Structures are given as structure tokens and as C-alpha cells.
Amino acid sequence: MHYDPIKRTLGEVFNRTPWLRRLFYVLLDLLLLRTWHVHRELRQWAKGRQQEPLVILDAGSGYGQYTYWLSGLSKLWTILAVDVKEEQVADSNRFFRQINRPQVQFAVQDLVLYREPNTFDLALSVDVMEHILEDVEVFRNIHASLKDGGMLLISTPSDQGGSDVHADDETSFIEEHVRDGYNIHEIQQKLRTAGFERIEARYSYGEPGQVSWRLSMKYPILMLGKSRLFFLVLPFYYLLTFPICLVLNWFDANTRHDSGTGLIVKAWK
């Protein structure tokens, strides 16, 4: 399933006005379970830091929803959001100028090559590493770019059914992925190889989250992949499934999982 054309169409719909883009971010925050987990970790990191002039890297910013959320926590934080897609970067810069958040800048960068030594207090990588083959090189670059004590926060699929892969002969539900998911020990070892010393990893997308993901993401994406006419059906579909997904997301984000199809990883320099 090619996901990028659908993402592009969604961007075209919600980029028309700042109000629509803000609405889009709210919907993503509620529907995407990984956002619940990432926000939880970011709130913990942000405690006691909102009056400090910190520098943050959003490494693989996509639509920019995490940069938007972080920039709302403190006007003192400077955020650089980088992505390889020029159109998304241009759209995001225009949007953040329109809403008057000058402390945010988007730039076109390749994470395999990008390095800004001893610059950032926090680096964020949400659903990025499964798209990049040279993952250790990216980890090395981020490690070099963090200040001493800086933290990298990663959300990525695991090898426990991430990308909807449940057997060796299956392939990723999202065809743009170069790997189906990380083993929880493998990603920690790669981070150590890159220079990180203190690392914490846990599973996300346990049983409640997996049901929510199918209802909120997999089935709608499959429908849209067959025909864009399903955009007309989506509001009615989500009217039925949205309350169920909210409850499932809450349970998943507030439960410690022995296994799951996602990983939340924190690594400190």
C-alpha cells in the first residue's frame, strides 16, 4: 500500500486555510495512537523546562504536527523541523508564519547527512527510522547534534507485528517502509553503537492499540487506496468508530505492555 499519495491528498485538503490545518492537527492528535505515547513522553521531558531557552530538532517532521504541539508549550523554545520533502517544508513554513510562531523554522535536510554539532537539547523522531536504511548513520548524526544531556525520543514500529507484518513471508502494509520494525534489543544496540549510553525502550500498540490502529488507520487507508471517493464516506465512518478508538487509545497509552507493534525509545547523550 503506497501511503504517500494519500498523505499528499490530505495535505492539499487541509492546507487551504490555517484554521483547517489546526483542525487537521487536532484530528491527528486524537486518532494517531503514537501521538498519545509521544505527547506523554514530551510532557514528562518538558516539566520544569518551559522557562528555559531550549533548542529542539524535529527530525523528519512530516506534516509538522509535533512541532506545532511543542511550539505551543513555550515561546522560548527554538524549533528546527527538517524533512526531505520540499513541498511539505514550504507549506509548513508558510503556515507557521501565518500563525505568528517565528521561533519555528522548517528546512529541507537529509538525516543521513545532516549534522549540527552540540546544538539541540531534544531531538524527536516519530515514524521516521522505518523509512531510512542507513539508520545507524542517522543515530550518529543526531548524537553529535545533541548537547551533553540532550535526549532523543523515537517512535517506530517493532518486530512484533509492526507495519502489520506477522510472519516472515509477509511484507509491510506501508510500501514506503524499508524495514518492517525493530527488535527492542536491536535498536538499543544500534543507539549504543552511535554513541548513546543511557537508553530506555518500551512497547506501544498493545492489544487495545492494535484494534484502534485497524479501525482508525488501516481500514480507512485501504478504502482510500482503492478510490478517492471514499473521502466522502470517511466522516460517517469516523462518526461510528471515533469514540471506540478514543477509549482504546487511552487504555493503550496508560498500560505497560509486555509486547506491542510499536516502540517508544529514549536515548540520552
Order of alpha helices (4+ residues) and beta strands (2+ residues): alpha-alpha-alpha-beta-alpha-beta-alpha-beta-beta-alpha-beta-alpha-beta-alpha-alpha-alpha-beta
